[in-house]
Amino acid sequence: AQSVTQLDSQVPVFEEAPVELRCNYSSSVSVYLFWYVQYPNQGLQLLLKYLSGSTLVKGINGFEAEFNKSQTSFHLRKPSVHISDTAEYFCAVSDRDFGNEKLTFGTGTRLTIIP
Amino acid sequence: SAVISQKPSRDICQRGTSLTIQCQVDSQVTMMFWYRQQPGQSLTLIATANQGSEATYESGFVIDKFPISRPNLTFSTLTVSNMSPEDSSIYLCTCAGADTQYFGPGTRLTVL
């Protein structure tokens, strides 16, 4: 069984400041890792994913995440946030055998950008 | 990419009734999924729906409570049967792309 922990339920950040949203996972098998974003009143959309290769993954809107196998983490970062980054962010993991099926999600982190 | 629409976007229902949620995809897809997001909790997979076969339910979910139809490659329905207040959630439909899942906007259900 897999699980995902997002320790921070809410993160307030001043505009143009850096941000890190934390994600840790547990799994007995090799995994794929995802970050999804949900803007107000919209569906979830993929921000970035780690499938294999370089552990530093770049996504849309200037976000990046680093896969750390030894620490079982996949933290999301952005060097300078904008008001439009206000959203709910979900970390998710899937078993490599199932690819992008059977996603296990964290509880989400609500990022609020303060002008 | 795929664009998914859901109907209704929200509803308020009485205990003991049933609600059917519709999910429409703008392209043909093999695999569709239904998730539930209870207040303050993460998304939980209810079932996988493939066209032409019975849906596969995850542990804790049963067909009698959440019957699913998948009549073609662009459409699926989820029924929440004999509802109780514990069924109040956001229900999300998704479909599998090459290496990601595409999400619908969700149906916000409140059961009184």
Interface residues (C-beta under 8 A of the other chain):
Chain A: V4 F34 Y36 N41 Q42 G43 L44 Q45 L46 K49 L51 F90 G99 N100 E101 K102 L103 F105 G106 T107 G108
Chain B: I4 M31 F33 G40 Q41 S42 L43 T44 L45 T48 L92 A96 G97 D99 T100 Q101 F103 G104 P105 G106
